[in-house]
Amino acid sequence: MVVKTSRITHFELGAKDTKRAMRFYEKVFGWRFQKWGSGDVEYWLATTGDDEDIGINGAIMPMQPNIPQMVNTIGVENIEKASKDIEANGGKIIQPKMQVGTMGSVAYFLDTEGVMMGIFEPSEESMRMARERMNK
């Protein structure tokens, strides 16, 4: 098997309060969580959407001192609605909506744990291009 490209396939989100973080992502984005492992391991698998949809799944775990956080971007249908939902559930928009060429719009926020994430609303053009790539 030859790997032609490297793609993000999973994310890990370190949280100060995992239960609070899970409530935030469940309420704002509809993510579902399932505990993984047994005993004292606190690792929650995050299902971010249906398997037919484009995207990745990941996990929420307690924040680790030596593991850096990174910005992941979440696709949304309506960036204005998502921004309102973020703030209504304890998050903070730190970079309001801005245009990303012809690809769509992006905004950045801090979640309830202080983790910076992005939200991205694709344009019709970028959605058309993605469908064409999938059909090749």
matplotlib code that plots the C-alpha trace (Angstrom):
import matplotlib.pyplot as plt

x = [0.0, 1.3, 0.3, 0.0, -1.0, -1.1, -4.5, -5.7, -7.7, -8.2, -7.9, -7.3, -8.6, -7.1, -9.7, -9.4, -13.0, -13.8, -17.5, -18.0, -16.1, -18.3, -21.5, -20.2, -19.5, -22.6, -24.9, -23.1, -22.2, -24.2, -21.1, -21.6, -19.2, -18.3, -15.9, -12.9, -10.8, -11.4, -10.4, -8.8, -8.2, -10.3, -10.5, -13.8, -14.1, -15.9, -18.2, -18.5, -21.0, -22.3, -19.8, -21.1, -20.2, -16.7, -14.8, -12.9, -13.6, -11.4, -11.4, -11.5, -9.1, -7.8, -5.3, -1.7, 1.1, 3.6, 1.1, 0.6, -2.8, -3.5, -6.2, -8.7, -11.4, -15.0, -17.2, -20.6, -23.6, -24.0, -21.1, -23.3, -25.5, -22.6, -20.9, -24.1, -24.4, -20.7, -21.2, -24.6, -22.9, -19.9, -17.4, -15.9, -15.4, -11.9, -11.7, -15.1, -16.1, -13.7, -13.6, -11.1, -10.8, -13.4, -13.3, -15.7, -15.6, -13.8, -13.9, -12.0, -13.2, -12.2, -14.2, -15.2, -11.7, -9.8, -8.9, -8.8, -10.7, -12.0, -15.3, -15.5, -18.5, -17.6, -18.8, -20.9, -17.8, -15.7, -18.5, -18.8, -15.0, -15.1, -18.0, -16.0, -12.9, -15.0, -16.5, -13.1]
y = [0.0, 3.4, 6.5, 9.4, 12.1, 12.5, 13.6, 14.4, 11.3, 12.0, 14.8, 14.9, 17.8, 18.4, 19.8, 21.1, 19.8, 16.9, 16.8, 20.5, 20.3, 17.4, 19.3, 22.3, 20.3, 18.2, 21.3, 23.5, 20.9, 17.7, 15.6, 12.3, 10.8, 7.3, 6.4, 4.4, 2.1, 1.0, 2.0, 5.3, 6.1, 9.2, 9.2, 10.0, 9.1, 11.9, 11.1, 14.3, 13.3, 10.4, 8.1, 9.3, 12.9, 14.3, 14.8, 13.2, 11.9, 12.2, 12.3, 14.6, 13.8, 15.6, 18.3, 17.1, 19.4, 18.2, 17.8, 21.0, 22.0, 22.6, 24.3, 22.1, 23.5, 22.4, 22.6, 24.3, 25.1, 28.6, 30.4, 33.2, 30.6, 28.6, 31.8, 32.6, 29.0, 29.1, 32.2, 31.0, 27.9, 29.5, 29.9, 33.2, 34.3, 35.7, 36.2, 37.0, 35.7, 36.5, 35.4, 32.8, 33.6, 31.7, 28.8, 30.1, 31.8, 31.1, 32.3, 31.3, 30.8, 29.7, 26.8, 26.5, 25.1, 27.9, 25.7, 27.7, 26.1, 27.3, 27.1, 27.0, 27.5, 26.4, 28.3, 26.7, 26.7, 24.7, 22.2, 21.7, 21.1, 18.6, 16.7, 16.6, 15.2, 12.5, 11.4, 10.9]
z = [0.0, -1.0, 1.0, -1.4, 1.1, 4.8, 6.2, 9.7, 10.8, 14.5, 17.0, 20.7, 22.7, 26.1, 28.6, 32.1, 32.7, 30.3, 31.3, 30.7, 27.4, 26.2, 27.1, 25.1, 21.9, 22.3, 22.6, 19.9, 17.3, 18.2, 18.9, 20.7, 23.2, 24.4, 27.2, 25.9, 28.0, 31.6, 35.1, 35.7, 32.0, 31.2, 27.4, 25.6, 21.9, 20.0, 17.1, 15.2, 12.5, 10.3, 8.6, 5.2, 5.9, 5.3, 8.5, 11.3, 14.7, 17.8, 21.5, 24.6, 27.4, 30.5, 29.6, 29.7, 30.6, 27.9, 25.1, 23.0, 21.8, 18.2, 16.2, 14.4, 12.2, 12.4, 9.3, 9.8, 7.6, 8.9, 10.6, 12.1, 13.8, 15.0, 16.4, 18.4, 19.6, 20.7, 22.8, 24.2, 25.5, 27.2, 24.4, 23.1, 19.5, 19.2, 15.5, 13.8, 10.4, 7.6, 4.0, 2.8, -0.9, -2.8, -0.4, 2.3, 5.6, 8.8, 12.4, 15.5, 19.0, 22.5, 23.9, 27.6, 28.3, 26.6, 23.6, 20.3, 17.4, 14.1, 12.3, 8.6, 6.3, 2.8, -0.2, -2.9, -5.1, -2.6, -2.1, -5.8, -6.0, -3.1, -4.8, -8.1, -6.2, -4.6, -7.9, -9.6]

ax = plt.figure().add_subplot(projection="3d")
ax.plot(x, y, z, "-o")
ax.set_aspect("equal")
plt.show()
